[in-house]
Amino acid sequence: MVFALLLRRVVSFDFLAGLVLAHGYVVVFLAVALDCAALPIPGELLLLTIGGLAVQGHLDPVRGIAAAAAGVIIADSLGYWMGRLGGHRVFARVGIGQRWTPGMTTVVFGRFVMGARVVLAPMAGTRRFPFGRFLICDAVGAAIWATAYVLIGYGAGANLGSLQYQWASATAVIQIALTIAIVAFATVKFLRARWLRIAVGAALLAVFSLRAITLVTEELQPGADEGQAQLGLL
């Protein structure tokens, strides 16, 4: 939650563009790989920035997409083998190890689902999804994912800064929701008293609702201030 709020204020087009221009495609590769490892790295924002730099002629979008896809493939391959070698113990403890096996479509398009992509590779390894097939599906999904966000950034052009801010705001809400969902799941899993589960669930829902409303209010406030200023000029 703290990272999401800082992300909205610190990470900007100029900041990300400076990193990429200073260190090249290595930054893209490492950032996306760390993003796959569930670290709080703004992978999508970085890809949007690559698109913006491509519009200005500072960056080759094809190389940027290739670097991002390579980071995804390397990180997901490591996650796959971690899951295959020992992930069944972890997933068995939370009760999902034997209930669901990711298919080819899930591996390809699961990257677009924030949070889900972190567990897809280890889960595929745990469920003995053939590695060759996983590698092909993961590469296709990584290419589609990276290309989509770079094209969005390219199309945004001069409006990329506004797009990044809106995306970071949406990411903040999603991160809060995912955090609360994980805590709620753990609560239901380990607390046996029904009344206590209900109380904790209600409290978590209230916290999320309050935080989401606060974020929306913060987004609308600048627009309201501008409207009042215009009325004052009239």
C-alpha positions in Angstrom: 0.0 0.0 0.0 2.8 2.4 0.9 4.6 1.6 -2.3 1.5 2.2 -4.4 1.0 5.6 -2.9 4.6 6.6 -3.4 4.5 5.3 -6.9 1.8 7.8 -7.8 4.0 10.7 -6.7 7.6 9.6 -7.4 7.6 7.5 -10.6 7.0 9.7 -13.7 7.8 9.7 -17.3 11.0 11.8 -16.8 12.2 9.5 -14.0 11.7 6.3 -15.9 13.0 7.8 -19.2 16.1 9.0 -17.4 16.8 5.4 -16.2 16.3 3.9 -19.6 18.4 6.5 -21.4 21.2 6.3 -18.9 21.4 2.5 -18.6 19.8 1.2 -21.8 17.8 -2.0 -22.3 19.5 -3.6 -19.2 17.1 -1.6 -17.0 14.1 -2.9 -19.0 15.3 -6.5 -18.6 16.0 -6.3 -14.9 12.9 -4.3 -14.0 10.6 -6.6 -15.7 12.3 -9.7 -14.3 12.0 -8.3 -10.8 8.4 -7.4 -11.4 7.8 -11.1 -12.3 9.3 -12.0 -8.9 6.6 -10.0 -7.1 8.9 -7.1 -6.2 7.2 -3.7 -6.3 8.6 -2.7 -9.7 6.4 -0.7 -12.1 6.8 -3.0 -15.1 3.8 -1.7 -17.0 4.7 1.9 -16.4 8.2 1.2 -17.8 6.7 -0.3 -20.9 4.5 2.7 -21.4 7.6 4.9 -21.0 9.4 2.9 -23.7 6.5 3.7 -26.1 6.8 7.4 -25.2 10.5 7.4 -25.9 10.0 5.6 -29.2 7.7 8.4 -30.3 10.4 10.9 -29.6 13.0 8.7 -31.5 15.1 8.0 -28.4 14.5 4.3 -28.3 14.0 1.3 -30.5 10.6 -0.2 -29.5 11.4 -3.6 -30.9 14.5 -3.9 -28.8 12.6 -2.6 -25.7 9.9 -5.3 -26.3 12.6 -8.0 -26.8 14.4 -7.0 -23.5 11.1 -7.0 -21.6 10.1 -10.4 -23.0 13.5 -11.8 -22.2 13.2 -10.6 -18.6 9.8 -12.3 -18.3 11.0 -15.6 -19.8 14.0 -15.8 -17.6 12.2 -14.9 -14.4 9.2 -17.2 -15.1 11.5 -20.1 -16.0 13.2 -19.8 -12.6 9.7 -19.6 -11.0 8.7 -22.7 -12.9 11.6 -24.8 -11.7 11.2 -23.5 -8.1 7.6 -24.7 -8.2 8.5 -28.0 -9.8 11.3 -28.8 -7.3 9.5 -27.7 -4.1 6.4 -25.7 -4.7 4.0 -28.6 -4.0 4.7 -28.2 -0.3 3.8 -24.5 -0.3 0.7 -24.8 -2.4 -0.5 -27.9 -0.5 -0.5 -25.8 2.8 -2.8 -23.2 1.3 -5.1 -25.9 -0.1 -4.8 -25.1 -3.9 -2.0 -27.4 -4.9 -4.3 -30.2 -6.0 -7.3 -28.2 -7.2 -6.2 -26.2 -10.2 -3.8 -26.7 -13.1 -3.0 -23.7 -15.4 -3.7 -24.4 -19.1 -2.0 -23.0 -22.2 -4.5 -20.0 -22.5 -4.0 -19.2 -18.8 -0.2 -19.1 -19.2 -0.4 -16.9 -22.3 -2.9 -14.3 -21.0 -2.4 -14.6 -17.3 0.3 -12.0 -17.4 -2.3 -9.3 -17.8 -3.9 -10.2 -14.5 -2.0 -8.4 -11.7 -1.1 -10.7 -8.9 -2.0 -13.9 -10.8 1.1 -13.8 -13.0 3.3 -14.1 -9.9 2.0 -17.6 -9.1 1.3 -18.9 -12.6 4.9 -20.0 -13.2 5.4 -21.8 -9.9 2.0 -23.4 -10.1 2.7 -24.7 -13.6 5.9 -26.2 -12.3 4.2 -27.7 -9.3 1.5 -29.3 -11.5 4.2 -30.7 -13.9 3.1 -28.6 -16.8 5.5 -29.7 -19.6 8.4 -27.2 -19.6 8.7 -27.0 -23.4 5.1 -26.1 -23.7 5.2 -23.7 -20.8 8.2 -22.0 -22.3 6.5 -21.5 -25.7 3.2 -20.2 -24.1 5.2 -17.9 -21.7 7.2 -16.4 -24.5 4.0 -15.8 -26.6 2.3 -14.2 -23.6 5.4 -12.1 -22.7 5.6 -10.8 -26.3 1.9 -9.9 -26.4 2.0 -8.2 -23.0 5.1 -6.1 -23.7 3.9 -5.2 -27.2 0.5 -4.1 -25.9 1.8 -1.7 -23.3 4.5 -0.3 -25.6 1.9 0.4 -28.2 -0.3 2.1 -25.7 2.6 4.3 -24.6 3.4 5.0 -28.3 -0.2 6.0 -29.0 -0.4 8.2 -25.9 2.5 10.3 -27.2 2.4 13.7 -25.5 -0.4 12.6 -23.1 1.8 9.8 -21.6 2.3 11.6 -18.3 -1.4 11.8 -17.6 -1.8 8.2 -18.7 1.0 7.1 -16.3 -0.6 8.9 -13.4 -4.0 7.3 -14.0 -2.4 3.9 -14.4 -0.5 4.3 -11.1 -3.8 5.3 -9.4 -5.6 2.3 -10.7 -2.6 0.1 -9.6 -2.8 1.5 -6.1 -6.4 0.4 -5.8 -5.6 -3.0 -7.2 -2.7 -3.5 -4.9 -4.8 -2.6 -1.9 -7.5 -5.0 -3.0 -5.0 -7.9 -3.5 -3.4 -7.3 -0.2 -6.7 -7.4 1.6 -7.8 -10.5 -0.4 -4.6 -12.3 0.7 -5.1 -11.3 4.3 -8.7 -12.3 4.2 -7.9 -15.7 2.7 -5.3 -16.4 5.4 -7.8 -15.3 8.0 -10.5 -17.6 6.8 -8.0 -20.4 6.4 -6.5 -20.2 9.9 -9.2 -18.8 12.1 -11.9 -21.3 13.1 -14.3 -19.1 15.0 -17.0 -18.1 12.5 -17.8 -14.8 14.3 -14.2 -13.8 14.3 -13.8 -14.5 10.5 -16.9 -12.4 9.8 -15.6 -9.6 12.0 -12.2 -9.6 10.4 -13.7 -9.8 6.9 -16.1 -6.8 7.6 -13.2 -4.8 8.9 -11.0 -5.5 5.9 -13.9 -4.6 3.5 -14.4 -1.3 5.4 -10.7 -0.4 5.2 -10.6 -1.2 1.4 -13.8 0.8 0.7 -12.5 3.8 2.7 -9.1 3.7 1.0 -10.6 3.4 -2.5 -13.0 6.3 -1.9 -10.0 8.4 -0.7 -8.0 7.6 -3.8 -11.0 8.5 -6.0 -11.5 11.7 -4.1 -7.9 12.7 -4.6 -8.2 12.1 -8.3 -11.3 14.2 -8.6 -10.0 17.1 -6.4 -7.7 18.7 -9.0 -10.5 18.8 -11.5 -12.8 20.3 -9.0 -10.3 23.0 -8.1 -9.8 23.8 -11.8 -13.5 24.2 -12.2 -13.8 26.5 -9.3 -10.9 28.6 -10.6 -12.5 28.9 -14.0 -15.8 30.0 -12.4 -13.9 32.6 -10.3 -12.4 34.0 -13.5 -15.8 34.3 -15.0 
